[in-house]
Structure formats: C-alpha cells, structure tokens
Amino acid sequence: MGLSERQALERFGTVDIYRAHFRPMKATLTGSAERTIMKLIVEPESDKVVGAHILGGEAGEIIQTLAIAIKMGATKRDLDETMAVHPTAAEELVTMRTRTARVSL
C-alpha cells in the first residue's frame, strides 16, 4: 500500500528501505515452509512511512491496520516506539530498526 519504491524515488529523490524476510513462528511450530516478506519505504527527510509491502500469511489483515497509520502520517519513529505484540508476524513492522538501504535516483 502507499507508494512503490520507484514511485517514492521519483517523488522524493531518496528513500530509506527497511526489509524483513522471515519464517513466522506459527510456521516453525507447524513445520510449514511458509515465509513472510515485509518492506517499509521511508522518506528520510520527514521520516514518514510512504509505502509498505507485505507478502505472506495474513498480509491483508496486517497491511490494513498499517494503512491507517500511514494515511495519518506515521513516521518510522512512530513505528519504532510502538510495542510489539508477540508472537505475531506483524510485530516485525515495529522491530525493523536497521535500515536495509538508502536509495537515490
């Protein structure tokens, strides 16, 4: 939801990317090979989250809640300061502390 990485780059010139690729706890307990991928796109000057992408179980439910926060202008710091609910896949969105990449046009 929100902007793709390409759209954000075209609009802002530079973006910070946060990625997580993991096997959800429920998959480890059941022996499933299911994986989840999450990506946050942040405009570095304002720290606003301008895009989010999730592939994996319950992605629709997770992204819907995140969409509200982003629509309201949530920053990366807002996510970082949110308590993680454990064990959930969604907790990864508020524990991705290390930027994966800074991309510029």
C-alpha positions as protocol buffer text, in pm:
chain_id: "A"
residue {
  index: 1
  type: MET
  ca { x: 0 y: 0 z: 0 }
}
residue {
  index: 2
  type: GLY
  ca { x: 113 y: 356 z: -50 }
}
residue {
  index: 3
  type: LEU
  ca { x: 395 y: 427 z: -291 }
}
residue {
  index: 4
  type: SER
  ca { x: 613 y: 168 z: -457 }
}
residue {
  index: 5
  type: GLU
  ca { x: 988 y: 213 z: -421 }
}
residue {
  index: 6
  type: ARG
  ca { x: 1007 y: 351 z: -776 }
}
residue {
  index: 7
  type: GLN
  ca { x: 720 y: 597 z: -718 }
}
residue {
  index: 8
  type: ALA
  ca { x: 875 y: 716 z: -392 }
}
residue {
  index: 9
  type: LEU
  ca { x: 1213 y: 766 z: -562 }
}
residue {
  index: 10
  type: GLU
  ca { x: 1053 y: 967 z: -841 }
}
residue {
  index: 11
  type: ARG
  ca { x: 868 y: 1183 z: -588 }
}
residue {
  index: 12
  type: PHE
  ca { x: 1139 y: 1230 z: -323 }
}
residue {
  index: 13
  type: GLY
  ca { x: 1471 y: 1150 z: -494 }
}
residue {
  index: 14
  type: THR
  ca { x: 1597 y: 946 z: -197 }
}
residue {
  index: 15
  type: VAL
  ca { x: 1425 y: 682 z: 17 }
}
residue {
  index: 16
  type: ASP
  ca { x: 1521 y: 457 z: 304 }
}
residue {
  index: 17
  type: ILE
  ca { x: 1425 y: 90 z: 275 }
}
residue {
  index: 18
  type: TYR
  ca { x: 1361 y: -147 z: 565 }
}
residue {
  index: 19
  type: ARG
  ca { x: 1317 y: -516 z: 479 }
}
residue {
  index: 20
  type: ALA
  ca { x: 1243 y: -829 z: 675 }
}
residue {
  index: 21
  type: HIS
  ca { x: 1233 y: -1183 z: 539 }
}
residue {
  index: 22
  type: PHE
  ca { x: 1149 y: -1448 z: 792 }
}
residue {
  index: 23
  type: ARG
  ca { x: 968 y: -1767 z: 876 }
}
residue {
  index: 24
  type: PRO
  ca { x: 675 y: -1683 z: 1107 }
}
residue {
  index: 25
  type: MET
  ca { x: 671 y: -1854 z: 1445 }
}
residue {
  index: 26
  type: LYS
  ca { x: 348 y: -2037 z: 1360 }
}
residue {
  index: 27
  type: ALA
  ca { x: 527 y: -2188 z: 1059 }
}
residue {
  index: 28
  type: THR
  ca { x: 815 y: -2309 z: 1271 }
}
residue {
  index: 29
  type: LEU
  ca { x: 576 y: -2472 z: 1518 }
}
residue {
  index: 30
  type: THR
  ca { x: 376 y: -2648 z: 1246 }
}
residue {
  index: 31
  type: GLY
  ca { x: 673 y: -2741 z: 1029 }
}
residue {
  index: 32
  type: SER
  ca { x: 546 y: -2529 z: 740 }
}
residue {
  index: 33
  type: ALA
  ca { x: 795 y: -2376 z: 498 }
}
residue {
  index: 34
  type: GLU
  ca { x: 586 y: -2055 z: 480 }
}
residue {
  index: 35
  type: ARG
  ca { x: 791 y: -1733 z: 459 }
}
residue {
  index: 36
  type: THR
  ca { x: 693 y: -1370 z: 504 }
}
residue {
  index: 37
  type: ILE
  ca { x: 848 y: -1066 z: 340 }
}
residue {
  index: 38
  type: MET
  ca { x: 789 y: -710 z: 463 }
}
residue {
  index: 39
  type: LYS
  ca { x: 920 y: -384 z: 325 }
}
residue {
  index: 40
  type: LEU
  ca { x: 881 y: -29 z: 451 }
}
residue {
  index: 41
  type: ILE
  ca { x: 963 y: 272 z: 233 }
}
residue {
  index: 42
  type: VAL
  ca { x: 1052 y: 586 z: 429 }
}
residue {
  index: 43
  type: GLU
  ca { x: 1112 y: 941 z: 309 }
}
residue {
  index: 44
  type: PRO
  ca { x: 1431 y: 1023 z: 504 }
}
residue {
  index: 45
  type: GLU
  ca { x: 1387 y: 1400 z: 545 }
}
residue {
  index: 46
  type: SER
  ca { x: 1047 y: 1377 z: 718 }
}
residue {
  index: 47
  type: ASP
  ca { x: 1089 y: 1017 z: 842 }
}
residue {
  index: 48
  type: LYS
  ca { x: 737 y: 946 z: 708 }
}
residue {
  index: 49
  type: VAL
  ca { x: 648 y: 595 z: 601 }
}
residue {
  index: 50
  type: VAL
  ca { x: 527 y: 641 z: 243 }
}
residue {
  index: 51
  type: GLY
  ca { x: 487 y: 279 z: 136 }
}
residue {
  index: 52
  type: ALA
  ca { x: 460 y: -71 z: 276 }
}
residue {
  index: 53
  type: HIS
  ca { x: 454 y: -411 z: 111 }
}
residue {
  index: 54
  type: ILE
  ca { x: 381 y: -747 z: 273 }
}
residue {
  index: 55
  type: LEU
  ca { x: 375 y: -1096 z: 124 }
}
residue {
  index: 56
  type: GLY
  ca { x: 278 y: -1385 z: 346 }
}
residue {
  index: 57
  type: GLY
  ca { x: 6 y: -1522 z: 569 }
}
residue {
  index: 58
  type: GLU
  ca { x: -245 y: -1266 z: 697 }
}
residue {
  index: 59
  type: ALA
  ca { x: -78 y: -995 z: 485 }
}
residue {
  index: 60
  type: GLY
  ca { x: -415 y: -837 z: 408 }
}
residue {
  index: 61
  type: GLU
  ca { x: -508 y: -807 z: 774 }
}
residue {
  index: 62
  type: ILE
  ca { x: -170 y: -666 z: 870 }
}
residue {
  index: 63
  type: ILE
  ca { x: -148 y: -413 z: 585 }
}
residue {
  index: 64
  type: GLN
  ca { x: -500 y: -283 z: 651 }
}
residue {
  index: 65
  type: THR
  ca { x: -404 y: -174 z: 1001 }
}
residue {
  index: 66
  type: LEU
  ca { x: -74 y: -28 z: 882 }
}
residue {
  index: 67
  type: ALA
  ca { x: -260 y: 163 z: 609 }
}
residue {
  index: 68
  type: ILE
  ca { x: -446 y: 363 z: 874 }
}
residue {
  index: 69
  type: ALA
  ca { x: -123 y: 468 z: 1042 }
}
residue {
  index: 70
  type: ILE
  ca { x: 41 y: 563 z: 712 }
}
residue {
  index: 71
  type: LYS
  ca { x: -265 y: 758 z: 600 }
}
residue {
  index: 72
  type: MET
  ca { x: -242 y: 952 z: 928 }
}
residue {
  index: 73
  type: GLY
  ca { x: 122 y: 1042 z: 861 }
}
residue {
  index: 74
  type: ALA
  ca { x: 305 y: 782 z: 1071 }
}
residue {
  index: 75
  type: THR
  ca { x: 681 y: 814 z: 1086 }
}
residue {
  index: 76
  type: LYS
  ca { x: 937 y: 538 z: 1114 }
}
residue {
  index: 77
  type: ARG
  ca { x: 999 y: 660 z: 1467 }
}
residue {
  index: 78
  type: ASP
  ca { x: 628 y: 614 z: 1547 }
}
residue {
  index: 79
  type: LEU
  ca { x: 657 y: 251 z: 1441 }
}
residue {
  index: 80
  type: ASP
  ca { x: 982 y: 206 z: 1633 }
}
residue {
  index: 81
  type: GLU
  ca { x: 818 y: 339 z: 1950 }
}
residue {
  index: 82
  type: THR
  ca { x: 519 y: 104 z: 1923 }
}
residue {
  index: 83
  type: MET
  ca { x: 515 y: -201 z: 2148 }
}
residue {
  index: 84
  type: ALA
  ca { x: 545 y: -525 z: 1956 }
}
residue {
  index: 85
  type: VAL
  ca { x: 276 y: -785 z: 2018 }
}
residue {
  index: 86
  type: HIS
  ca { x: 450 y: -1122 z: 2045 }
}
residue {
  index: 87
  type: PRO
  ca { x: 423 y: -1373 z: 1893 }
}
residue {
  index: 88
  type: THR
  ca { x: 281 y: -1221 z: 1573 }
}
residue {
  index: 89
  type: ALA
  ca { x: 415 y: -1168 z: 1224 }
}
residue {
  index: 90
  type: ALA
  ca { x: 302 y: -803 z: 1246 }
}
residue {
  index: 91
  type: GLU
  ca { x: 549 y: -735 z: 1527 }
}
residue {
  index: 92
  type: GLU
  ca { x: 821 y: -727 z: 1264 }
}
residue {
  index: 93
  type: LEU
  ca { x: 687 y: -391 z: 1141 }
}
residue {
  index: 94
  type: VAL
  ca { x: 774 y: -226 z: 1471 }
}
residue {
  index: 95
  type: THR
  ca { x: 1105 y: -406 z: 1528 }
}
residue {
  index: 96
  type: MET
  ca { x: 1275 y: -332 z: 1192 }
}
residue {
  index: 97
  type: ARG
  ca { x: 1524 y: -90 z: 1343 }
}
residue {
  index: 98
  type: THR
  ca { x: 1810 y: -114 z: 1094 }
}
residue {
  index: 99
  type: ARG
  ca { x: 1779 y: 45 z: 751 }
}
residue {
  index: 100
  type: THR
  ca { x: 1847 y: -208 z: 475 }
}
residue {
  index: 101
  type: ALA
  ca { x: 1930 y: 51 z: 211 }
}
residue {
  index: 102
  type: ARG
  ca { x: 1924 y: 419 z: 122 }
}
residue {
  index: 103
  type: VAL
  ca { x: 1838 y: 451 z: -246 }
}
residue {
  index: 104
  type: SER
  ca { x: 1874 y: 766 z: -456 }
}
residue {
  index: 105
  type: LEU
  ca { x: 1798 y: 847 z: -816 }
}
